[in-house]
């Protein structure tokens, strides 16, 4: 196996020069660097990544820590798209990625810092963690840099990527209001999700700006689950028959509301209009296709990785990245649309 000693000998330079040239230090003459790289290629030199990591104290590896990765969550594909985005950026800049799946039991056994040290990651991206999760505090207090997806915490070592959830929700509700709906119900996620708070705020703002009253009894929590949303929608429609439209904080819950409407024999969108949030793959294949607020989950992953690596390399201008959303109008709100 070729070592840097062999390269130094062949190039007629010191081992230090070879090491600094291969690790990209700027104090090595460019001509010399090119010569060293050429010789390294000829000798089939492959740097020992781990050994290099130990010397430089950087592994060039980031972790993606995912909470709530269950069979049920495969339906909305959210995590996979974020993962694909992270992977894309990581491979562009020659870093590696490690995926950790975490549960509250695992979190009790090992601290966040221990996990990162053991797996030799320089920093981590966290996805799917709840605002009330004690683990979040641990992450924020650790000196290992991290980027949170959809949780707005910022410090010297913490940044976040999210979409404008207030504006997204507002666009959805304004769309329903523009169609003449006045009695609009909302199926939210759960209270310990930042996006739920934000989407509720957008819902309220849209009503307020249109001069419509906000009724708390027309908001129910569907816990981001299809079945739970279906049960809540049946209850709301039975207790409040004046409801003509639903805004759902996720597409998965909107699918549940669609089932509820069908169970009660209500036609979509003539009697009940439904709009979701996320634009999951299934949204355009439902009957009728689901209107929704699209957020680019691939871009969330990509931007989270970019932000984390910029933080690790001391290049980050800001620790916050907010992405845009887009209203997708389909037939669950407008008949014969598209």
RODO-2510 file (C-alpha; in nm, 4 decimals, decimal comma):
residues 338
     n   res          X          Y          Z
     1     x     0,0000     0,0000     0,0000
     2     x     0,1406     0,3380    -0,0999
     3     x     0,2082     0,5797     0,1864
     4     x     0,2805     0,9514     0,1743
     5     x     0,6433     0,8597     0,2434
     6     x     0,6591     0,6958    -0,1024
     7     x     0,5044     1,0022    -0,2669
     8     x     0,7488     1,2353    -0,0891
     9     x     1,0401     1,0253    -0,2115
    10     x     0,9132     1,0194    -0,5716
    11     x     0,8415     1,3933    -0,5729
    12     x     1,1603     1,4883    -0,3943
    13     x     0,9777     1,6854    -0,1259
    14     x     0,9206     1,6442     0,2466
    15     x     0,6402     1,4337     0,3967
    16     x     0,4901     1,7529     0,5472
    17     x     0,4678     1,9140     0,2026
    18     x     0,2892     1,6065     0,0629
    19     x     0,0481     1,6012     0,3544
    20     x    -0,0284     1,9748     0,3264
    21     x    -0,0648     1,9536    -0,0534
    22     x    -0,3116     1,6618    -0,0370
    23     x    -0,5157     1,8262     0,2393
    24     x    -0,5567     2,1444     0,0404
    25     x    -0,3502     2,3877     0,2480
    26     x    -0,2863     2,7133     0,0613
    27     x     0,0796     2,7479     0,1608
    28     x     0,1842     2,4881    -0,0981
    29     x     0,2870     2,6131    -0,4404
    30     x     0,0167     2,5190    -0,6954
    31     x     0,2684     2,3655    -0,9349
    32     x     0,4083     2,1487    -0,6561
    33     x     0,0593     2,0486    -0,5484
    34     x    -0,0332     1,9362    -0,9015
    35     x     0,2912     1,7376    -0,9266
    36     x     0,2233     1,5661    -0,5929
    37     x    -0,1379     1,4837    -0,6883
    38     x    -0,0189     1,3399    -1,0203
    39     x     0,2396     1,1155    -0,8490
    40     x    -0,0201     1,0111    -0,5890
    41     x    -0,2517     0,8992    -0,8714
    42     x     0,0278     0,7118    -1,0502
    43     x     0,1156     0,5275    -0,7299
    44     x    -0,2545     0,4494    -0,6649
    45     x    -0,2426     0,6302    -0,3347
    46     x    -0,5696     0,6150    -0,1425
    47     x    -0,5759     0,8302     0,1725
    48     x    -0,6901     0,6525     0,4838
    49     x    -0,9980     0,8620     0,5519
    50     x    -1,0209     0,7672     0,9174
    51     x    -0,6520     0,8262     0,9838
    52     x    -0,6757     1,1581     0,8008
    53     x    -0,9803     1,2399     1,0086
    54     x    -0,7904     1,1725     1,3299
    55     x    -0,5040     1,3998     1,2271
    56     x    -0,7292     1,6789     1,1039
    57     x    -0,9858     1,6075     1,3755
    58     x    -1,2589     1,6132     1,1107
    59     x    -1,4287     1,3094     0,9620
    60     x    -1,6046     1,4968     0,6782
    61     x    -1,9133     1,2985     0,7765
    62     x    -2,2467     1,4373     0,8906
    63     x    -2,5307     1,2522     1,0609
    64     x    -2,8989     1,2657     0,9711
    65     x    -3,0928     1,1924     1,2875
    66     x    -3,4520     1,0923     1,2200
    67     x    -3,7295     1,0537     1,4767
    68     x    -4,0469     0,8610     1,4086
    69     x    -3,9296     0,6523     1,1153
    70     x    -4,2076     0,3933     1,1154
    71     x    -4,3919     0,1843     0,8630
    72     x    -4,6835     0,4250     0,8799
    73     x    -4,4621     0,7219     0,7928
    74     x    -4,3580     0,5666     0,4607
    75     x    -4,6873     0,6804     0,3132
    76     x    -4,5981     1,0486     0,3107
    77     x    -4,2410     0,9961     0,1867
    78     x    -4,1334     1,3131     0,3709
    79     x    -3,8201     1,1683     0,5312
    80     x    -3,7056     0,9972     0,2145
    81     x    -3,7220     1,3197     0,0139
    82     x    -3,5327     1,5126     0,2831
    83     x    -3,2758     1,2316     0,2928
    84     x    -3,2341     1,2446    -0,0862
    85     x    -3,1741     1,6208    -0,0672
    86     x    -2,9144     1,5823     0,2092
    87     x    -2,7418     1,3071     0,0154
    88     x    -2,7297     1,5163    -0,3021
    89     x    -2,5496     1,8087    -0,1375
    90     x    -2,3211     1,5881     0,0701
    91     x    -2,1970     1,4021    -0,2364
    92     x    -2,1416     1,7292    -0,4262
    93     x    -1,8951     1,8499    -0,1624
    94     x    -1,7248     1,5190    -0,0936
    95     x    -1,8685     1,4570     0,2537
    96     x    -2,0309     1,1365     0,3755
    97     x    -2,3615     1,0890     0,5517
    98     x    -2,4683     0,8497     0,8259
    99     x    -2,8373     0,7879     0,8974
   100     x    -2,9389     0,7421     1,2627
   101     x    -3,2871     0,6382     1,3534
   102     x    -3,3724     0,7522     1,7022
   103     x    -3,6407     0,6634     1,9565
   104     x    -3,6931     0,7945     2,3094
   105     x    -3,5507     0,4689     2,4525
   106     x    -3,2306     0,5041     2,2494
   107     x    -3,2059     0,8691     2,3534
   108     x    -3,2114     0,7787     2,7208
   109     x    -2,9271     0,5315     2,6759
   110     x    -2,6947     0,7657     2,4921
   111     x    -2,6584     1,1427     2,4812
   112     x    -2,6530     1,3275     2,1520
   113     x    -2,2862     1,4188     2,2033
   114     x    -2,1939     1,0540     2,2757
   115     x    -2,3770     0,9414     1,9643
   116     x    -2,1967     1,1902     1,7397
   117     x    -1,8566     1,1134     1,8934
   118     x    -1,9011     0,7377     1,8686
   119     x    -2,0152     0,7520     1,5087
   120     x    -1,7496     1,0126     1,4289
   121     x    -1,9746     1,2730     1,2735
   122     x    -1,8747     1,6392     1,2649
   123     x    -2,2334     1,7614     1,2920
   124     x    -2,5930     1,6480     1,2480
   125     x    -2,9254     1,7330     1,0853
   126     x    -3,2329     1,6569     1,2960
   127     x    -3,5698     1,5744     1,1488
   128     x    -3,9046     1,4766     1,2984
   129     x    -3,8206     1,5810     1,6542
   130     x    -4,0986     1,7292     1,8676
   131     x    -4,0683     2,0695     2,0341
   132     x    -4,1338     1,9123     2,3782
   133     x    -3,8690     1,6423     2,3337
   134     x    -3,6116     1,6681     2,6171
   135     x    -3,3525     1,5434     2,3690
   136     x    -3,3858     1,8743     2,1846
   137     x    -3,2410     2,0600     2,4853
   138     x    -2,9460     1,8234     2,4860
   139     x    -2,8808     1,8877     2,1169
   140     x    -2,8981     2,2640     2,1586
   141     x    -2,6597     2,2599     2,4568
   142     x    -2,4051     2,0340     2,2853
   143     x    -2,1078     2,1976     2,1146
   144     x    -2,1501     1,9710     1,8109
   145     x    -2,3065     2,1805     1,5320
   146     x    -2,6527     2,0852     1,4150
   147     x    -2,9269     2,2006     1,1801
   148     x    -3,2907     2,1428     1,2753
   149     x    -3,5638     2,0905     1,0203
   150     x    -3,8837     2,2789     1,1101
   151     x    -3,7757     2,3856     1,4601
   152     x    -3,6755     2,7514     1,4918
   153     x    -3,3836     2,7468     1,7331
   154     x    -3,0695     2,9378     1,6572
   155     x    -2,7429     2,9677     1,8472
   156     x    -2,3716     2,9661     1,7750
   157     x    -2,3829     2,5947     1,6913
   158     x    -2,7495     2,5527     1,5922
   159     x    -2,9285     2,6568     1,2745
   160     x    -3,2564     2,5622     1,1084
   161     x    -3,4316     2,5189     0,7761
   162     x    -3,8069     2,5538     0,7404
   163     x    -4,0717     2,6776     0,4998
   164     x    -4,2897     2,9815     0,5623
   165     x    -4,5658     2,7831     0,7339
   166     x    -4,7756     3,0858     0,8315
   167     x    -4,7860     3,2105     0,4735
   168     x    -4,8427     2,8588     0,3378
   169     x    -5,1473     2,8051     0,5592
   170     x    -5,2730     3,1521     0,4812
   171     x    -5,2569     3,0825     0,1057
   172     x    -5,4603     2,7634     0,1561
   173     x    -5,7325     2,9335     0,3602
   174     x    -5,7448     3,2414     0,1344
   175     x    -5,8025     3,0019    -0,1555
   176     x    -6,1024     2,8498     0,0289
   177     x    -6,2368     3,1966     0,1189
   178     x    -6,2027     3,3116    -0,2430
   179     x    -6,4294     3,0203    -0,3421
   180     x    -6,6989     3,1590    -0,1096
   181     x    -6,6448     2,9340     0,1946
   182     x    -6,7308     3,0953     0,5292
   183     x    -6,7461     2,7982     0,7674
   184     x    -6,3996     2,6469     0,7448
   185     x    -6,2721     2,3800     0,9811
   186     x    -5,9076     2,2942     1,0437
   187     x    -5,7492     1,9588     1,1199
   188     x    -5,4155     2,0420     1,2787
   189     x    -5,1251     1,8120     1,3729
   190     x    -5,0428     1,8152     1,7421
   191     x    -4,9608     2,0989     1,9757
   192     x    -4,5948     2,0023     2,0155
   193     x    -4,5070     2,0614     1,6523
   194     x    -4,3772     2,4031     1,5536
   195     x    -4,5379     2,3683     1,2101
   196     x    -4,8785     2,3087     1,3740
   197     x    -4,8523     2,6341     1,5715
   198     x    -4,7471     2,8205     1,2572
   199     x    -5,0170     2,6727     1,0347
   200     x    -5,2844     2,7517     1,2939
   201     x    -5,1561     3,1096     1,3021
   202     x    -5,1842     3,1312     0,9209
   203     x    -5,5388     2,9898     0,9393
   204     x    -5,6386     3,2544     1,1962
   205     x    -5,4725     3,5393     1,0027
   206     x    -5,6523     3,4496     0,6805
   207     x    -5,9904     3,4468     0,8578
   208     x    -5,9158     3,7711     1,0420
   209     x    -5,8073     3,9527     0,7254
   210     x    -6,1270     3,8419     0,5492
   211     x    -6,3364     3,9671     0,8421
   212     x    -6,4435     3,6139     0,9385
   213     x    -6,4674     3,4943     1,3002
   214     x    -6,2311     3,2267     1,4323
   215     x    -6,4125     2,9454     1,6143
   216     x    -6,1924     2,7278     1,8318
   217     x    -6,4469     2,4461     1,8242
   218     x    -6,3877     2,4114     1,4481
   219     x    -6,0213     2,3188     1,5026
   220     x    -5,9296     1,9593     1,5887
   221     x    -5,5988     1,7784     1,6280
   222     x    -5,5445     1,4852     1,3938
   223     x    -5,1909     1,4070     1,5214
   224     x    -5,0690     1,3979     1,1574
   225     x    -5,2440     1,0590     1,1276
   226     x    -5,4941     0,9625     0,8591
   227     x    -5,7295     0,7598     1,0814
   228     x    -5,7362     1,0128     1,3614
   229     x    -5,8137     1,2923     1,1111
   230     x    -6,0975     1,0832     0,9674
   231     x    -6,2536     1,0351     1,3149
   232     x    -6,2212     1,4059     1,3977
   233     x    -6,3739     1,5100     1,0630
   234     x    -6,6733     1,2790     1,1120
   235     x    -6,7249     1,4289     1,4598
   236     x    -6,6936     1,7895     1,3338
   237     x    -6,9254     1,7382     1,0357
   238     x    -7,1845     1,5667     1,2556
   239     x    -7,1732     1,8332     1,5293
   240     x    -7,1349     2,1318     1,2938
   241     x    -7,3197     2,0598     0,9661
   242     x    -7,2592     2,4203     0,8550
   243     x    -6,8928     2,3346     0,7711
   244     x    -6,8293     2,3504     0,3954
   245     x    -6,4492     2,3307     0,3824
   246     x    -6,1476     2,1815     0,5615
   247     x    -5,7895     2,3008     0,5795
   248     x    -5,5634     2,0126     0,6888
   249     x    -5,2102     2,0638     0,8204
   250     x    -5,0894     1,7606     0,6234
   251     x    -5,1979     1,5728     0,3113
   252     x    -5,2129     1,2475     0,5039
   253     x    -5,4782     1,3972     0,7321
   254     x    -5,6587     1,5383     0,4275
   255     x    -5,6884     1,1797     0,2975
   256     x    -5,8614     1,0950     0,6255
   257     x    -6,1020     1,3875     0,5847
   258     x    -6,1814     1,2691     0,2303
   259     x    -6,2771     0,9292     0,3709
   260     x    -6,4956     1,0975     0,6333
   261     x    -6,6776     1,3013     0,3667
   262     x    -6,7395     0,9875     0,1613
   263     x    -6,8632     0,7973     0,4687
   264     x    -7,1144     1,0753     0,5355
   265     x    -7,2159     1,0818     0,1676
   266     x    -7,0883     1,4337     0,1067
   267     x    -6,9596     1,5164    -0,2413
   268     x    -6,6120     1,6699    -0,2795
   269     x    -6,5805     1,9585    -0,3660
   270     x    -6,9532     2,0452    -0,4184
   271     x    -7,0499     1,9962    -0,0524
   272     x    -6,7097     1,9780     0,1174
   273     x    -6,3902     2,1336    -0,0174
   274     x    -6,0622     1,9938     0,1199
   275     x    -5,7101     2,1311     0,0998
   276     x    -5,3976     1,9684     0,2456
   277     x    -5,0369     2,0622     0,3102
   278     x    -4,7094     1,9029     0,1808
   279     x    -4,7967     1,7830    -0,1712
   280     x    -4,7049     1,4217    -0,1088
   281     x    -4,6888     1,1923    -0,4128
   282     x    -5,0346     1,0490    -0,3338
   283     x    -5,1995     1,3943    -0,3419
   284     x    -5,2347     1,4064    -0,7194
   285     x    -5,3613     1,0457    -0,7394
   286     x    -5,6559     1,0666    -0,4997
   287     x    -6,0158     1,0835    -0,6206
   288     x    -6,0672     1,3716    -0,6609
   289     x    -5,7024     1,4923    -0,6742
   290     x    -5,6098     1,6917    -0,3634
   291     x    -5,5457     2,0659    -0,3581
   292     x    -5,2505     2,1361    -0,1315
   293     x    -4,9641     2,3603    -0,0306
   294     x    -4,6488     2,2148    -0,1824
   295     x    -4,3250     2,2360     0,0079
   296     x    -4,0038     2,1213    -0,1543
   297     x    -3,8828     1,8536     0,0855
   298     x    -3,5813     1,7649    -0,1302
   299     x    -3,4729     2,1315    -0,1132
   300     x    -3,5169     2,1253     0,2664
   301     x    -3,2692     1,8390     0,2920
   302     x    -3,0318     1,9954     0,0404
   303     x    -3,0346     2,3345     0,2150
   304     x    -2,9991     2,1752     0,5605
   305     x    -2,6846     1,9893     0,4491
   306     x    -2,5463     2,3015     0,2815
   307     x    -2,6083     2,5100     0,5936
   308     x    -2,4520     2,2515     0,8258
   309     x    -2,1395     2,2112     0,6137
   310     x    -2,1042     2,5901     0,5817
   311     x    -2,1306     2,6102     0,9627
   312     x    -1,8666     2,3384     1,0032
   313     x    -1,6326     2,5198     0,7668
   314     x    -1,6977     2,8609     0,9215
   315     x    -1,8574     2,9973     0,6031
   316     x    -2,2206     3,0389     0,7131
   317     x    -2,3512     3,3950     0,6672
   318     x    -2,6738     3,3112     0,8514
   319     x    -2,7985     3,0088     1,0471
   320     x    -3,1533     3,0343     0,9125
   321     x    -3,2973     2,9297     0,5774
   322     x    -3,6667     2,9794     0,4985
   323     x    -3,8052     2,8222     0,1812
   324     x    -4,1108     2,9182    -0,0214
   325     x    -4,4305     2,7139    -0,0629
   326     x    -4,6666     2,6887    -0,3580
   327     x    -5,0465     2,6594    -0,3774
   328     x    -5,1467     2,3642    -0,5964
   329     x    -5,5142     2,3848    -0,6947
   330     x    -5,6746     2,0511    -0,7833
   331     x    -6,0279     1,9110    -0,7889
   332     x    -6,0790     1,8650    -0,4138
   333     x    -6,1514     2,2397    -0,3968
   334     x    -6,2384     2,3371    -0,7564
   335     x    -6,4523     2,1158    -0,9756
   336     x    -6,3053     2,0292    -1,3173
   337     x    -5,9812     2,2099    -1,2365
   338     x    -5,6881     2,1228    -1,4613
***
